[in-house]
Amino acid sequence: MQQRRGASGRPSGTDGSDFSYRMVVDSRYQRVAEGRSRLARLILVQALHQVAGAALLFLSLSKGVEPNKFAVLSVAAGLLAILVGELGRRRTMAALLRMYTSLSSIAVAFSVTCIIRSELFLKVTKQNTAAITSYELFDAVRVALGVLLQMVVIATTTRLLQNMSPPKRAS
């Protein structure tokens, strides 16, 4: 840590005599704090995304349709990822943040698999777009946005983990 330079005037709440004891926070710690707050917003968006997926799953169950195994796995893995991610973010634990990234990636992969194995994929490949229902379209858009969100989550979490690790010392 560096000593603060007293050139820009006196800080509020002091008589100015304690300037030599004030320390400047290393920029790495500021980047960790910014990364944690950014990750909190991303986890909230992911939670909303998972709620939408669970609502679609329950809607299909209420219609009497057999639940898609991949949709169930996606919702379960996504909710678990959100819990692990929030714990890792609050406690700044690298192992939990890595697990969060892996679990949320698995949840997105299950969602994509669910879309690929659905009737929507067959309708699109056969160019029968008139037969696509609004439910299928909403689910496809939700999954596409989930993939984009996951890319941002991976980048943000990776940057946060890099800033959390101690700086490399030159030998």
Disulfide bonds with the S-S distance in Angstrom:
none
